[in-house]
Structure formats: structure tokens, C-alpha cells
């Protein structure tokens, strides 16, 4: 990648490769002039459709005034896009530094609601598993529960008795889902506090839409609850909910939260990843099981 060709009129000061779990190569390019740093994403050659989808989603986010990187350059020949670099601390860092306000958390909840209300939903569809109605969603939930329970049984994450109790809880959760109205919408898919940037009490960016999909809005809230619990900051979650909506079925959120714990545990153990995170998730699962009594 010849950066002098891409930025012929700017003096490049530093190029830093950023850590990423995705297949993309991501770089932060800093310049000597004050016009602002940029992010370069380089996609594998066979990722043209994924690259196009990311471009389309960034355009939709901008159209709906959702804080996200701005597209500065698109090059399909080089399989590369250039985005604006967004300033700010992550919400996670702010929470860990105990510098969080109620108004900030409510603001995050309101921005999440804006994402869920986006109507350009076809771009969020997973072509391998298109979800268009409640029955299809219920089938996907039941199937995921079957796979997750089988995994934690095979990996001996918990003994047989808790597995049966978890299975019963998830069956009751599905019954509750069937009785409820399900709002299927575009979701971020990983609304982790580490993916939210804040500067001067304003959200400057919501990052990493790689796990975007069509799903139940409360599924997203269950994932968010999982992250807040993981970082032991669950008391902020209720404030976020107040910004999102006053009428939320918390029992359903808890069911999705349990699904997220089991799915994450299974993934980390099967792939021999992050033993510290596995221990934390086992603590969270044991706490959930104790609270079921």
C-alpha cells in the first residue's frame, strides 16, 4: 500500500497497525498537519461483498445521524476504504475510571434505540439465515439453545443437574418469547462499552458493526447486559434502559443474557481462548444458576 499515492498532499507522520479480531488489516495514519488522522481498512481479495456491505451501512448510519466513521475514500481495486478517525475515550474506560453520569448512560440508550429504528433492514440480513418473522426467530433461538446446551454438556462446563435446570429455564424462556411481541430490527450485535467512543459528554462514535444482523431488540439488550455484568458495572445497565425505553420485559432480557454466557463460554473453551475470561464467565453462570433457586 503506497500511502504517498493515497495522500499526495499530506505529510505522513506515523502509521500504526491496530489490533483487530476481524480478517481486515486496520491502520491508523497520523499526519503532521492538523486536518485529522484517518483509519485505513484493507480487505482480503474475496471480501468484496462484505466491503460493499460495510460501505452501505456506514452511509445509512450517517444518513440517520448515528455517530460513526465518515467514509473519505473507497477503492475497490485495492480493496480498501479510508475512514475518519474518531476522537474520544471508550465508554468502558470512562466506567472503569468512575467518571460516568446518568445522563451519559441515558444518551447511550437513546442512540441504541435510533439504531433499532433504522428501516433499511435488508442490509443487516445474514444471507445464510434470513430472519423475517417471529416464527423464524423462535426457531433460531431454539436451535441455538440446543447447540449451546450440547456444547456445555460435552465440555463439562457444569455438572448434569445444573444443565437440566438451565435447560428448563431456557424452555420457559421460549414459552415467554412465544407469548410476547417480538420487535425484529437491525442490531449492532456487539454493543460492548469498548465499542462506544465519548468526548466532552457526547458520543463521537459507535464502532465495529461486524456482528450486525436482524434480531429481536431485546436480544441486543441481553448482550449489553452481559457486557455490563462481565465488567461488574451492571448498575449502569438500568440507567441505559431508562434512556432506551420505559417499558421493557426484563425477564426476556435475562434469558438472552443466559444464552450469551453459554455461547461465549462454549466459543472460548473450544478455541482455547482467554482463560481469564472463561473463569469470569463461569462465575457469571454460577451466579445465574444460584439465582434460579
N, C-alpha and C positions, 0 to 999 in steps of 0.2 A: 504494500500500500504506500504510494508516494504522496505524502501529506503536502509536499510543496506544490504538487499539481492541484490538489483539492483546495488548498488555501494559498493561492499565489501571492496575495497581497497582505499576508499576515505573518508576523514573526513568531514562530512556534518556540515556546519556552520549555515545555515539558510534555511528555506522553506517558501516561500511566495506564497499565492494563488493570482492569478491575476484576475482582473475583466474581464469578457467576456460575450458578449450577446449570445454566442453560447451555445449549450447543453453540450459541453465538459467542464471538470474541467481542468484548466490550472494552473500549478505551476512553479515557478522559484526556482531552487535548487542551493544554493551557497555553495562552498567548501572552506576549509582553504588552500588548495594547489592552485597553480597558473594555473592549467590546463584549467580553464574556467568554468563558470556556464552553466547550461543546463535548458531546458524547458521540462516539462513532460505534455503530454496531455492524459487525461483519458477519453475514450469514453463510452457512455451508451452501454449496452449489445446488443441492437438491431441496433447499428450503424456500424456493421462490414463492410458493403459495402461502407459506407461513409469514414470510416477509411482507407480502401484499396484504395479508390479513392484519398484521400489526400496524401497517401504514393506515389502513382504512379505520381501524379502531382509534388510533391517535387522532385522526381527523374528526371522528364522531365525538370523542371526548372534548376536543377543542370547540366544536360546534355547540355542545351542551354546557360549555363553560365549566368543565370539570378540570381542576388543576392537574396538568400532565405535561410531559415534554412536548415542545413545539418542533415540528419537522422543518429542518433547514435545507436538507438536500437528500435526494433519492437517486440511487444509481443501480439499476437492475443488472447492468453489465458486470459491475464489480460486486454485486450482491451486498450492498452497503447502504445504510442510512445515517444521516447526521442529525442529531437532536440537540436542542438547547440543554445546557447544564443547569439544573435547578438547585438553588441555594436552600439551606435550612438544615436543622437537626432532625433526626428521626423522632417520631413520637415515642418510640421505645427509649431512646436516650433521655428524652425530656422526663418520661415517667421515672426512670431509674435515678435521675437527678432530683426527683421530688419537686419538679417545677411545673406541675400540671394543674390547670384550673378547670373548674366545672364547665365554664363557657367554652374552653378549648375542646373538651370531650364531646359536648353537645354539637359543636361545629363539625367534628369528625362524623358524628351520627347523621347530620344533615347532608353532608357530602356523599355518604354511603347511600342514602335514600335517593339522591339525584342519579347515581349510577343505576340503581334498581328501576328507576322510572324511564330509562332510555328505551325508545321504541324501535331502534334499529337492531332488533334482536337477532336477525338471521346471521349476523357476523359472529355472534357468540356461540353458534351451534358447533358441537363436535360432530364432524361428519360420520364418525364411527358409531355414535349413539345420539341420534337426534331426539330431543325431548320436546313434544308439542302439547301434551295434555297431562291431566292428573294421573290417569291410569299408567301411562308410560313412566311417569316419575315414580309412582309407587313401585312398579316392577323393578326399576333401577335401584331403589332403596332396599327392597327385599333381597335382591341379588347381592348387593354389596354387603349386607349383613351376613348372608350365608357364607360368602368368601372370607370376610373378616373373622367370623367365629371359627371357621375351619382352620384359618391360619393360627389364631392364638391357641387353639387346641393342639395343633401339630407342633407348634413351637414351645408348648408347655409354659406359656406365659403366666397362666393361673391354673389352679387345680380344678378338677372336674366340677365340684359343687359351685364355685363362683361362675364358671362358664354357663351352667344351667340357669343360674339366676340372671346373668347378663342376657342370655337368650330369651328368657321370659320377659325381661324388661323391654327388650327390643321388639318383641312381638306385640306387647301392649302399646309401645310407641307407634307401631304401624297402624294399629287399630285407631289410635288418636289421630294419626295423619288422615286416615280414610274419612273420619268424621269432620275434618277441618276443611276450610277453603285454602287452596294452595295457590300462592301468587308466584307463577313462573316468570322469571325475568333474567336479564343479564346480570351475572355476579362477577366480582373481581376474582374470587376463588382462593385468594391468599391475602386477605385484608389484615396482614400482620402489622403491628405497630412499627416494625422496622421498614415497612414499605410506604410510610407516610411521612412526608417532609413538612416541617413547620418553621416559619421565620416570622419574627415580630407578631406572634399570635395569629398568623394566617397560614392556611395550608398552601404551600407552594407546589406540592406535587404528590400525586398518588402513583406509585411505580409498580412495575412488574405485573402486567396483566397476562402472563403466560398461562396461568391456570383458569383463565376466563371460560365461562360456559353458561348455558341456560340451566337454571336450577331454581329451587324453592328459595325465596328470600330468607326464610328462617334457617335454611341450611348455611347460608353465609354467616348469619348471626351466631350459629353454633360454632363455626370455625373461628370467628372472632373471640368468642367466649373461651375457646380452647387456648388461644394465644395469650389472652389476659391471665388465665389461670396458670399457664405454663410459666409466665414471668412473675407470678404471685401478685398480680395487680388487678384481681377480679373486681375489687370495689369500684374501679373506674368503669367497668362494663355497664353497670346500671345507669350511670350518667350518660354514656354513649347512647343507650337505648332511649333515654328521655329525649335526646336530640333526634333520634330516628323516628320514633312513633310512641304514642302513649298506650296503644292497645296491642300488646304482644303476648303470644302464647308461650310462656317461659318453659312449660313442660316439654313442648316440642323442641325448643332450643336445646334443652338438656339432652334430649335423645340424639340430636345431631352432634352435640358435644361428645357424647359417648362414642358415637360412630367414628369421629375424628381421632379420638385417643387410640381406639383399636386399630384403625387403618394406619396411623402413623407408627404405632408400635410394631406392627407387622412389617411395614416397609423398612424401618431402621434395622430390625433384627435380621431380616432376610438378606439385607445388603451389607450387614456388618458395619453400620454407620453410627457414629456419635454415641458411645456408651453412656456418657453423662446424660444425654437427652433421654435415652432408654430408661435410665434409673428415675428420672423426673417423671416420665410418663407412667411408669409403674406405680409411683407414689400417687399420681392423679387418679389412676384406675382403682387402686385400693381404696382411696378416699371415696370415690363414687360408689363402690360396692358397699362400703360401710354405711353410707347414707341411704342406701336402698333398704336397709333393715328397718 
